[in-house]
């Protein structure tokens, strides 16, 4: 890549990279705020009453902080190149000037990667940032409630049901989302997290996006949503054992995210990870999440079979359909990674099983 040095041309490129990246952040936040269903999250208040803040307050502060970090990064580069955000706007400019020429000539590999990477980060960045704050505040609230309840006369099961389970679940999800939030917002060749490829197929994008807001509401209407995050059982031993198993599965799910580290993000190839649970199966996160869903669905499935065999089969079919969607995600991800280079093929040869060691 041509060096632009520290003179006027280099400064101009740094400024362009900074402005383009800041514009993407602003556009991404504006799009997030306009999506159906996000208004409730943005208007809700979080934190203790004496220092409560709205979701919109948090998003604006987080966006400003991120823009400041991006500006510091781009303006201090010793040898700047054209950023993906700037490439994205240049493609938009060509499309505005002559859409037919762009369609006819297509995009260079670099421009295609820049467009897909920018759209990916713009979609997931604000969403993951908001989820991160929500899980943090929920864990804090439930942890505080546990400490307060410990001074009273509440029984152990009551504390576990009301606060303990939710504290652990929100803490687990906080760690998971923290890793992915950093993964989406931080991309660096020096840190080994540069995006080499983003899935170019419509099927790959559809399989992933159908699992996230706002698209998962449509998925839920089509497939149903017979899953409880916290299944209830009359027998106290079974109740505790099943829900601790559910939490353990979600902890392994999060450990898969931690293993990915800075490479964590959907639809991307940033180098293959084979440590942690990825040394056993190729899709440990999907396996654990789906097993947790099946556990969460047990009370409803049982209740539906008690009503009629047909209703019970429908409940089982609903959870099975969600599992099938995640199988599709796994298959499209593998197809994408195999097309980029031989790195995933070598990994698949070492770790033979996708989901269950010794079976599939």
MISETOR-590203 format. One record per residue: x, y, z of N, C-alpha, C in turn. Coordinates in steps of 0.1 Angstrom, whole numbers, always signed. Example, Ala and Ser with C-alpha at 12.3 -4.5 7.8 and 13.67 -1.06 7.14 Angstrom:
REM MISETOR-590203
PT  n.c1  n.c2  n.c3 ca.c1 ca.c2 ca.c3  c.c1  c.c2  c.c3
PT  +132   -57   +78  +123   -45   +78  +132   -33   +78
PT  +128   -22   +71  +137   -11   +71  +129    +0   +79
REM end
This chain:
REM MISETOR-590203
PT  n.c1  n.c2  n.c3 ca.c1 ca.c2 ca.c3  c.c1  c.c2  c.c3
PT    +9   -12    +0    +0    +0    +0    +9   +12    +0
PT    +5   +22    -8   +13   +34    -9   +14   +42    +4
PT   +26   +46    +8   +27   +54   +20   +23   +69   +18
PT   +16   +74   +27   +12   +88   +25   +19   +97   +35
PT   +28   +91   +44   +36   +99   +52   +28  +108   +62
PT   +35  +119   +66   +30  +128   +76   +27  +142   +70
PT   +28  +143   +57   +25  +156   +51   +11  +159   +48
PT    +8  +169   +40    -6  +173   +37   -14  +162   +31
PT    -9  +154   +21   -17  +143   +16   -21  +133   +26
PT   -11  +129   +35   -14  +120   +46   -24  +125   +56
PT   -23  +138   +59   -33  +144   +68   -47  +145   +62
PT   -47  +147   +49   -60  +148   +43   -67  +134   +43
PT   -59  +123   +41   -65  +110   +41   -69  +106   +55
PT   -61  +110   +65   -65  +107   +79   -78  +114   +82
PT   -80  +127   +78   -92  +134   +81  -104  +128   +74
PT  -102  +123   +61  -113  +117   +54  -117  +104   +61
PT  -107   +96   +65  -110   +84   +72  -118   +86   +85
PT  -114   +97   +92  -121  +100  +105  -135  +104  +102
PT  -137  +113   +92  -150  +118   +90  -159  +107   +84
PT  -154   +99   +76  -162   +88   +70  -166   +78   +81
PT  -157   +75   +90  -160   +65  +101  -170   +72  +110
PT  -169   +84  +114  -178   +91  +122  -192   +92  +116
PT  -193   +94  +103  -205   +94   +96  -212   +81   +96
PT  -205   +70   +95  -210   +56   +96  -216   +54  +110
PT  -209   +59  +121  -214   +57  +134  -227   +65  +136
PT  -228   +77  +131  -240   +85  +132  -251   +78  +125
PT  -249   +74  +113  -259   +67  +105  -264   +54  +111
PT  -255   +47  +117  -258   +34  +123  -267   +37  +135
PT  -264   +46  +143  -272   +50  +155  -286   +55  +151
PT  -286   +63  +141  -299   +68  +136  -308   +57  +131
PT  -302   +47  +124  -309   +36  +119  -314   +27  +130
PT  -306   +25  +140  -310   +17  +152  -322   +24  +159
PT  -321   +37  +161  -332   +44  +168  -345   +43  +160
PT  -344   +42  +147  -356   +42  +139  -362   +28  +137
PT  -355   +18  +141  -360    +4  +139  -372    +1  +148
PT  -382    -6  +143  -394    -9  +152  -389   -17  +164
PT  -395   -14  +175  -392   -22  +187  -381   -16  +196
PT  -372    -8  +190  -361    -2  +198  -365   +10  +206
PT  -376   +16  +203  -381   +28  +210  -382   +25  +225
PT  -387   +13  +228  -390    +9  +242  -376    +8  +250
PT  -366    +2  +243  -353    +1  +250  -346   +15  +251
PT  -348   +24  +241  -342   +37  +242  -348   +46  +252
PT  -361   +45  +254  -368   +53  +264  -368   +48  +278
PT  -365   +35  +280  -364   +30  +293  -353   +36  +301
PT  -355   +36  +315  -345   +41  +324  -337   +30  +330
PT  -324   +32  +331  -315   +22  +337  -307   +28  +348
PT  -302   +19  +357  -294   +23  +368  -302   +27  +380
PT  -295   +30  +391  -302   +34  +403  -310   +47  +401
PT  -322   +48  +409  -331   +59  +406  -324   +73  +408
PT  -314   +74  +416  -308   +87  +419  -299   +91  +407
PT  -295   +81  +399  -286   +85  +387  -290   +77  +375
PT  -304   +76  +373  -309   +68  +362  -306   +76  +349
PT  -304   +68  +338  -302   +73  +325  -311   +65  +315
PT  -314   +71  +304  -322   +64  +294  -313   +56  +284
PT  -319   +47  +277  -311   +40  +267  -306   +49  +256
PT  -313   +59  +253  -308   +69  +243  -297   +77  +248
PT  -297   +80  +261  -285   +87  +267  -273   +78  +266
PT  -274   +66  +269  -263   +57  +268  -258   +56  +254
PT  -267   +54  +244  -263   +52  +230  -255   +64  +225
PT  -260   +76  +229  -254   +88  +224  -240   +90  +230
PT  -239   +87  +243  -226   +88  +250  -216   +77  +244
PT  -221   +65  +242  -212   +55  +237  -208   +58  +223
PT  -217   +64  +215  -213   +67  +201  -202   +78  +201
PT  -204   +88  +210  -194   +99  +210  -181   +94  +215
PT  -181   +85  +225  -168   +79  +229  -161   +71  +218
PT  -169   +64  +211  -164   +55  +200  -158   +64  +189
PT  -165   +75  +186  -160   +84  +175  -147   +90  +180
PT  -146   +94  +192  -134  +100  +198  -122   +90  +196
PT  -125   +77  +199  -114   +67  +198  -110   +65  +184
PT  -120   +65  +175  -117   +63  +160  -109   +75  +155
PT  -113   +87  +160  -105   +99  +155   -91   +98  +160
PT   -89   +94  +172   -75   +93  +178   -67   +82  +170
PT   -74   +72  +166   -67   +61  +158   -63   +66  +145
PT   -73   +71  +137   -70   +75  +123   -61   +87  +122
PT   -62   +96  +131   -54  +109  +130   -39  +106  +135
PT   -37   +95  +142   -23   +93  +146   -16   +82  +138
PT   -23   +76  +128   -17   +66  +120    -4   +72  +113
PT    +7   +64  +113   +19   +69  +107   +19   +66   +92
PT   +11   +56   +88   +11   +53   +73    -4   +49   +70
PT   -12   +59   +69   -26   +56   +67   -30   +50   +53
PT   -39   +42   +53   -45   +37   +40   -60   +41   +40
PT   -66   +37   +29   -81   +41   +28   -89   +31   +37
PT   -96   +37   +46  -104   +29   +55  -116   +23   +48
PT  -122   +12   +54  -134    +6   +49  -145   +16   +48
PT  -146   +24   +58  -157   +34   +58  -156   +44   +46
PT  -144   +48   +44  -141   +57   +32  -144   +50   +19
PT  -140   +38   +18  -143   +30    +6  -158   +29    +4
PT  -165   +27   +15  -179   +25   +14  -186   +38    +8
PT  -181   +49   +13  -187   +62    +8  -183   +64    -7
PT  -171   +60   -10  -167   +62   -24  -175   +53   -34
PT  -179   +41   -29  -188   +32   -37  -202   +39   -38
PT  -207   +44   -27  -219   +51   -27  -219   +63   -37
PT  -208   +70   -38  -206   +81   -47  -207   +76   -61
PT  -200   +65   -64  -201   +60   -78  -215   +55   -81
PT  -222   +49   -71  -235   +45   -74  -244   +56   -77
PT  -242   +67   -70  -251   +79   -72  -248   +85   -86
PT  -235   +86   -90  -232   +92  -103  -236   +83  -114
PT  -234   +70  -114  -238   +62  -125  -241   +47  -120
PT  -253   +45  -115  -257   +32  -110  -255   +21  -121
PT  -258   +24  -133  -257   +14  -143  -242   +10  -145
PT  -233   +19  -145  -219   +16  -146  -214    +7  -135
PT  -219   +10  -123  -215    +2  -111  -220   -12  -112
PT  -233   -13  -116  -239   -26  -118  -232   -34  -128
PT  -228   -28  -139  -222   -34  -150  -207   -39  -147
PT  -200   -30  -140  -186   -32  -137  -184   -40  -124
PT  -194   -39  -115  -193   -46  -102  -183   -39   -93
PT  -181   -46   -82  -171   -40   -72  -158   -48   -72
PT  -148   -41   -69  -135   -48   -67  -136   -56   -54
PT  -128   -66   -52  -128   -74   -40  -127   -65   -27
PT  -118   -55   -28  -116   -46   -17  -128   -37   -14
PT  -135   -32   -25  -147   -24   -23  -158   -33   -18
PT  -160   -45   -23  -170   -54   -18  -168   -57    -4
PT  -156   -60    +0  -154   -63   +15  -157   -51   +23
PT  -153   -39   +18  -156   -27   +26  -171   -24   +28
PT  -178   -26   +17  -193   -24   +18  -199   -34   +28
PT  -196   -47   +26  -202   -57   +35  -197   -55   +50
PT  -185   -52   +52  -180   -50   +65  -187   -38   +72
PT  -188   -27   +64  -195   -15   +70  -209   -17   +73
PT  -216   -24   +65  -230   -27   +68  -231   -36   +80
PT  -222   -46   +81  -223   -55   +92  -220   -48  +105
PT  -210   -40  +106  -207   -32  +118  -218   -22  +121
PT  -224   -16  +111  -235    -6  +113  -247   -13  +119
PT  -250   -25  +115  -261   -32  +120  -259   -37  +135
PT  -248   -44  +137  -245   -50  +150  -239   -41  +160
PT  -232   -31  +156  -225   -22  +166  -235   -16  +176
PT  -245    -8  +172  -254    -2  +182  -262   -12  +189
PT  -266   -23  +183  -274   -33  +189  -266   -40  +201
PT  -254   -44  +198  -246   -51  +208  -242   -41  +219
PT  -240   -29  +216  -237   -19  +226  -248   -18  +236
PT  -260   -17  +231  -272   -16  +239  -275   -28  +247
PT  -273   -40  +241  -274   -53  +248  -264   -53  +260
PT  -252   -49  +257  -242   -49  +267  -246   -41  +279
PT  -251   -29  +277  -255   -20  +288  -267   -27  +296
PT  -277   -32  +288  -289   -38  +294  -285   -50  +303
PT  -276   -59  +298  -272   -70  +306  -264   -66  +319
PT  -256   -56  +317  -248   -50  +328  -257   -45  +339
PT  -267   -37  +335  -276   -31  +345  -285   -42  +352
PT  -289   -52  +344  -297   -62  +349  -289   -71  +359
PT  -277   -74  +356  -268   -81  +366  -266   -73  +378
PT  -263   -60  +377  -261   -51  +388  -274   -51  +397
PT  -286   -49  +391  -298   -49  +399  -301   -62  +406
PT  -299   -73  +400  -302   -86  +406  -291   -89  +417
PT  -279   -85  +414  -268   -87  +424  -271   -79  +437
PT  -275   -66  +435  -279   -58  +446  -291   -63  +454
PT  -300   -69  +446  -312   -75  +453  -308   -87  +461
PT  -299   -95  +456  -294  -106  +464  -288  -102  +477
PT  -280   -92  +477  -274   -87  +489  -284   -81  +499
PT  -294   -75  +494  -305   -69  +502  -314   -81  +508
PT  -316   -91  +500  -325  -102  +504  -318  -110  +515
PT  -304  -110  +514  -297  -118  +524  -299  -113  +538
PT  -303  -101  +540  -305   -95  +553  -319   -98  +558
PT  -328  -104  +550  -342  -107  +554  -344  -121  +557
PT  -357  -125  +556  -360  -139  +559  -364  -147  +547
PT  -361  -143  +535  -364  -150  +523  -356  -163  +523
PT  -363  -174  +518  -356  -187  +517  -347  -187  +505
PT  -338  -198  +505  -328  -199  +495  -334  -200  +481
PT  -345  -208  +480  -351  -210  +467  -357  -197  +462
PT  -364  -190  +471  -370  -177  +467  -360  -167  +462
PT  -348  -167  +469  -337  -158  +464  -332  -162  +451
PT  -330  -175  +449  -325  -180  +436  -335  -177  +425
PT  -348  -180  +428  -358  -178  +417  -360  -163  +413
PT  -360  -155  +423  -362  -141  +421  -350  -133  +415
PT  -338  -136  +421  -327  -128  +418  -314  -136  +414
PT  -312  -148  +420  -300  -155  +418  -298  -160  +404
PT  -308  -167  +399  -308  -172  +385  -305  -161  +375
PT  -313  -150  +377  -312  -139  +368  -299  -132  +369
PT  -293  -131  +381  -280  -125  +382  -269  -133  +374
PT  -269  -146  +376  -260  -154  +369  -262  -154  +354
PT  -275  -155  +350  -278  -154  +335  -273  -141  +329
PT  -276  -130  +335  -273  -117  +330  -258  -115  +330
PT  -251  -120  +340  -236  -119  +341  -230  -127  +329
PT  -235  -139  +327  -230  -148  +316  -232  -141  +303
PT  -244  -135  +301  -247  -129  +288  -239  -116  +286
PT  -237  -109  +297  -229   -97  +297  -215  -100  +291
PT  -208  -111  +296  -195  -114  +291  -196  -118  +277
PT  -206  -126  +273  -207  -129  +259  -209  -117  +250
PT  -218  -108  +253  -220   -96  +245  -208   -87  +245
PT  -201   -86  +257  -189   -78  +258  -179   -82  +247
PT  -177   -95  +246  -167  -100  +236  -171   -97  +222
PT  -184   -99  +219  -189   -96  +205  -189   -81  +203
PT  -193   -73  +212  -193   -58  +210  -179   -53  +207
PT  -169   -58  +214  -155   -54  +211  -151   -60  +197
PT  -156   -72  +194  -153   -78  +181  -158   -69  +170
PT  -170   -64  +171  -176   -56  +160  -169   -42  +159
PT  -166   -37  +170  -161   -23  +171  -146   -22  +168
PT  -139   -32  +171  -124   -32  +170  -119   -41  +158
PT  -113   -35  +149  -107   -43  +138   -92   -38  +136
PT   -83   -47  +137   -69   -43  +136   -60   -55  +131
PT   -53   -52  +121   -43   -62  +116   -33   -65  +127
PT   -28   -55  +134   -18   -57  +144   -23   -66  +155
PT   -36   -65  +158   -42   -73  +169   -47   -87  +164
PT   -46   -89  +151   -50  -102  +145   -65  -103  +143
PT   -72   -92  +143   -86   -92  +141   -91   -86  +128
PT   -83   -84  +119   -87   -78  +106   -97   -87   +99
PT  -107   -81   +93  -117   -89   +86  -112   -92   +72
PT  -110  -105   +70  -105  -109   +57  -116  -111   +47
PT  -128  -115   +52  -139  -117   +43  -152  -116   +51
PT  -163  -112   +44  -176  -112   +49  -185  -120   +40
PT  -193  -128   +45  -201  -137   +37  -209  -129   +26
PT  -207  -133   +13  -213  -125    +3  -227  -130    -1
PT  -231  -141    +5  -244  -147    +1  -256  -142    +8
PT  -267  -141    +1  -279  -137    +7  -284  -147   +18
PT  -282  -160   +15  -287  -171   +24  -279  -170   +37
PT  -266  -167   +36  -258  -166   +49  -263  -154   +57
PT  -265  -143   +51  -270  -131   +58  -284  -134   +64
PT  -292  -140   +56  -306  -142   +61  -306  -151   +73
PT  -298  -162   +72  -298  -172   +83  -293  -165   +96
PT  -284  -156   +95  -279  -149  +107  -289  -138  +112
PT  -294  -130  +103  -302  -118  +107  -315  -123  +113
PT  -320  -134  +108  -333  -139  +113  -333  -143  +128
PT  -321  -143  +134  -319  -146  +148  -318  -134  +157
PT  -318  -122  +150  -316  -109  +158  -327   -99  +155
PT  -330   -90  +165  -340   -80  +162  -335   -71  +151
PT  -345   -66  +143  -360   -68  +145  -365   -80  +137
PT  -356   -87  +130  -360   -98  +122  -365  -110  +129
PT  -360  -112  +142  -364  -124  +149  -378  -124  +154
PT  -384  -112  +154  -399  -111  +157  -407  -118  +145
PT  -402  -116  +133  -408  -123  +122  -406  -138  +123
PT  -393  -142  +127  -390  -156  +128  -399  -162  +139
PT  -401  -155  +150  -409  -160  +161  -423  -162  +157
PT  -428  -153  +148  -442  -155  +143  -443  -167  +134
PT  -433  -170  +127  -433  -181  +118  -431  -194  +125
PT  -421  -194  +134  -417  -207  +140  -422  -209  +154
PT  -428  -198  +160  -433  -199  +174  -421  -196  +183
PT  -424  -194  +196  -414  -191  +206  -418  -198  +219
PT  -417  -211  +219  -422  -219  +231  -411  -221  +241
PT  -402  -211  +243  -391  -213  +252  -392  -203  +264
PT  -389  -209  +276  -388  -201  +288  -373  -199  +292
PT  -369  -187  +295  -355  -185  +299  -353  -192  +313
PT  -364  -193  +321  -363  -198  +334  -374  -208  +337
PT  -372  -221  +332  -383  -231  +334  -386  -234  +349
PT  -399  -236  +352  -403  -238  +366  -407  -253  +367
PT  -403  -259  +379  -406  -273  +382  -411  -273  +397
PT  -421  -281  +400  -426  -282  +413  -416  -288  +423
PT  -409  -299  +418  -399  -306  +426  -387  -297  +428
PT  -383  -293  +440  -372  -283  +442  -359  -288  +438
PT  -356  -302  +439  -343  -307  +435  -342  -307  +420
PT  -353  -311  +413  -353  -310  +398  -352  -296  +393
PT  -360  -287  +400  -360  -273  +396  -346  -267  +396
PT  -338  -270  +407  -325  -265  +409  -315  -271  +399
PT  -316  -285  +398  -307  -292  +389  -308  -288  +374
PT  -321  -287  +370  -323  -283  +356  -319  -269  +353
PT  -321  -260  +362  -318  -246  +359  -303  -244  +361
PT  -296  -251  +370  -282  -250  +370  -275  -256  +358
PT  -281  -267  +352  -277  -272  +340  -278  -262  +329
PT  -289  -255  +328  -292  -245  +318  -281  -234  +319
PT  -278  -230  +331  -268  -219  +333  -254  -224  +329
PT  -251  -237  +332  -239  -243  +328  -237  -243  +313
PT  -248  -246  +306  -247  -246  +291  -245  -232  +286
PT  -251  -222  +292  -249  -209  +288  -235  -204  +291
PT  -230  -209  +302  -216  -205  +305  -206  -211  +295
PT  -209  -223  +290  -200  -229  +280  -202  -221  +267
PT  -215  -217  +264  -218  -209  +252  -209  -196  +253
PT  -209  -190  +264  -201  -178  +266  -186  -180  +265
PT  -182  -192  +270  -167  -195  +269  -163  -197  +254
PT  -172  -201  +246  -169  -201  +231  -167  -187  +226
PT  -174  -177  +231  -172  -163  +226  -159  -158  +232
PT  -156  -162  +244  -143  -158  +250  -131  -164  +242
PT  -133  -176  +237  -122  -182  +229  -120  -175  +216
PT  -131  -170  +210  -130  -162  +198  -122  -149  +200
PT  -124  -143  +212  -117  -131  +215  -120  -120  +205
PT  -110  -113  +200  -112  -102  +191  -117  -106  +177
PT  -117  -119  +174  -122  -124  +162  -137  -126  +162
PT  -144  -123  +173  -158  -126  +175  -167  -116  +167
PT  -174  -122  +157  -184  -114  +150  -190  -123  +140
PT  -203  -121  +137  -210  -129  +127  -206  -127  +113
PT  -207  -137  +105  -206  -136   +90  -192  -132   +85
PT  -182  -132   +94  -168  -128   +90  -158  -139   +91
PT  -148  -138   +83  -136  -147   +84  -124  -138   +89
PT  -120  -140  +101  -109  -132  +107   -98  -141  +112
PT   -97  -153  +107   -88  -163  +112   -95  -174  +120
PT   -91  -186  +119   -98  -197  +126   -93  -199  +140
PT  -102  -201  +149   -99  -203  +163  -101  -218  +166
PT   -92  -224  +172   -93  -239  +176   -91  -242  +190
PT   -90  -231  +199   -88  -233  +213  -101  -235  +220
PT  -101  -238  +233  -113  -239  +241  -123  -249  +236
PT  -135  -246  +236  -146  -256  +232  -145  -258  +216
PT  -138  -249  +209  -136  -252  +195  -126  -263  +192
PT  -119  -268  +202  -111  -279  +200  -118  -292  +200
PT  -131  -292  +205  -139  -304  +206  -149  -305  +195
PT  -156  -294  +192  -166  -294  +181  -165  -280  +174
PT  -170  -279  +162  -168  -267  +154  -178  -256  +157
PT  -190  -260  +163  -200  -250  +166  -205  -252  +181
PT  -196  -250  +191  -200  -252  +205  -211  -242  +209
PT  -210  -230  +205  -220  -220  +210  -234  -224  +205
PT  -235  -227  +193  -248  -231  +188  -254  -243  +195
PT  -245  -253  +198  -250  -265  +205  -255  -262  +218
PT  -247  -254  +226  -251  -251  +240  -263  -242  +240
PT  -264  -232  +232  -276  -224  +232  -289  -232  +229
PT  -288  -241  +219  -300  -249  +215  -303  -259  +226
PT  -293  -264  +233  -296  -273  +244  -303  -266  +255
PT  -299  -254  +258  -305  -245  +268  -320  -242  +264
PT  -322  -240  +251  -336  -237  +246  -344  -249  +249
PT  -339  -261  +245  -347  -273  +247  -351  -275  +262
PT  -341  -272  +271  -344  -273  +285  -355  -263  +289
PT  -354  -251  +284  -363  -241  +287  -377  -244  +282
PT  -378  -252  +271  -391  -256  +265  -398  -267  +272
PT  -391  -274  +281  -396  -287  +287  -410  -285  +294
PT  -412  -274  +302  -425  -273  +308  -436  -271  +298
PT  -434  -262  +288  -444  -260  +278  -447  -272  +270
PT  -436  -279  +266  -439  -291  +258  -447  -301  +266
PT  -443  -303  +279  -451  -312  +288  -465  -308  +289
PT  -468  -295  +291  -481  -290  +292  -489  -292  +279
PT  -482  -290  +268  -489  -291  +255  -493  -306  +252
PT  -484  -315  +255  -488  -329  +254  -499  -333  +263
PT  -500  -327  +275  -511  -329  +284  -524  -325  +278
PT  -524  -314  +270  -536  -310  +263  -540  -319  +251
PT  -530  -322  +243  -533  -331  +232  -519  -335  +225
PT  -519  -346  +219  -507  -351  +213  -503  -341  +201
PT  -513  -336  +194  -510  -327  +183  -504  -314  +188
PT  -509  -309  +199  -503  -296  +205  -489  -299  +210
PT  -486  -311  +215  -473  -314  +220  -463  -315  +208
PT  -467  -321  +197  -459  -322  +185  -456  -308  +180
PT  -466  -299  +180  -464  -286  +175  -454  -278  +183
PT  -454  -280  +197  -444  -274  +205  -430  -279  +203
PT  -429  -292  +201  -416  -298  +198  -411  -293  +184
PT  -421  -292  +175  -417  -288  +161  -412  -273  +161
PT  -418  -265  +170  -413  -251  +171  -399  -250  +175
PT  -395  -257  +186  -381  -257  +191  -372  -263  +180
PT  -377  -274  +174  -369  -281  +164  -366  -271  +152
PT  -376  -263  +149  -374  -254  +137  -364  -243  +141
PT  -363  -238  +153  -353  -229  +157  -339  -236  +156
PT  -339  -248  +161  -326  -256  +160  -322  -257  +146
PT  -331  -260  +137  -328  -261  +123  -322  -248  +117
PT  -327  -237  +122  -322  -224  +117  -307  -223  +121
PT  -304  -227  +133  -290  -226  +137  -281  -237  +130
PT  -287  -248  +126  -279  -257  +118  -277  -250  +104
PT  -287  -243   +99  -284  -236   +86  -274  -225   +88
PT  -274  -218   +99  -263  -209  +102  -249  -215  +102
PT  -248  -227  +108  -236  -234  +109  -231  -238   +95
PT  -240  -243   +87  -237  -247   +73  -233  -236   +64
PT  -240  -225   +65  -236  -213   +57  -223  -207   +61
PT  -220  -207   +74  -208  -202   +79  -196  -211   +74
PT  -198  -224   +75  -187  -232   +70  -185  -231   +55
PT  -196  -230   +47  -195  -228   +33  -187  -215   +30
PT  -190  -204   +37  -183  -192   +35  -168  -193   +38
PT  -165  -199   +50  -151  -200   +54  -143  -209   +45
PT  -149  -219   +40  -142  -228   +31  -138  -221   +17
PT  -147  -212   +13  -144  -205    +1  -133  -195    +2
PT  -130  -190   +13  -120  -180   +15  -106  -185   +13
PT  -102  -195   +20   -89  -201   +19   -89  -215   +25
PT   -78  -221   +26   -77  -235   +31   -76  -237   +46
PT   -77  -225   +53   -75  -226   +67   -86  -233   +75
PT   -98  -231   +70  -110  -238   +77  -110  -252   +73
PT  -106  -256   +61  -106  -270   +57   -96  -278   +66
PT   -85  -272   +69   -75  -278   +77   -80  -280   +91
PT   -87  -269   +96   -93  -270  +110  -104  -281  +110
PT  -112  -282  +100  -123  -292   +99  -117  -306   +99
PT  -105  -308   +93   -99  -321   +93   -94  -325  +107
PT   -90  -315  +115   -86  -318  +128   -97  -320  +138
PT  -108  -311  +136  -120  -312  +145  -131  -317  +136
PT  -133  -330  +136  -142  -336  +126  -157  -333  +128
PT  -161  -331  +141  -175  -331  +143  -180  -316  +145
PT  -192  -314  +139  -198  -300  +140  -204  -298  +153
PT  -212  -307  +158  -220  -305  +170  -218  -314  +182
PT  -217  -327  +179  -215  -336  +190  -203  -345  +188
PT  -193  -345  +197  -182  -354  +195  -185  -368  +193
PT  -180  -374  +182  -183  -389  +179  -195  -391  +172
PT  -204  -381  +170  -217  -383  +163  -218  -375  +151
PT  -220  -362  +152  -222  -354  +140  -214  -341  +141
REM end
